[in-house]
Amino acid sequence: MGIFSPKKTKDFFSEQEKELIVLAIQKAEKITSGEIRVYVENACNNQNPVERAKQVFAELNMQLTQQRNGVLVYIAIQSRKLAIYGDVSIHEKVGQEFWEKAVQEMLHHFNARHFAEGIAIIIDKIGNALATHFPYNTATDGNELPDDIVFGD
């Protein structure tokens, strides 16, 4: 069965786990002007999950954030693939190595079958990186993108 179970995307997380992930997003976005989204689908039809994450990023219009500092956490359950894709402004600040280390850490948690917890921990790390480079400004920042988990097919 591997690190992912064959559940449908909407049933992959319990309601409590979904809440944990959404709360992690909301907590992270309280310290940064950046935006974080989580996208979960069954199959990654692209061999490269980063390319699929880039496609989903565009489909979700995440490139429209004012400071170009959105980050997508992408997970394909049955394909057993994942990626983290950051928009140009945050990518320029943290570099490719940051995303690769975050993916490796997420895999570590997934191998221990701590899916929601692993995502929440990575969201916290992404939030801290975003806050370092794009701190929250109460006068000018607002929530530009929804905080919910997006489930694909």
Secondary structure, DSSP 8 states (H G I E B T S, - for coil): -TTS----HHHHS-HHHHHHHHHHHHHHHTSBS-EEEEEEES---SS-HHHHHHHHHHHTTGGGSTTS-EEEEEEETTTTEEEEEE-HHHHHHHHHHHHHHHHHHHHHHHHTT-HHHHHHHHHHHHHHHHHHHSB--TTT----S--SEEE--
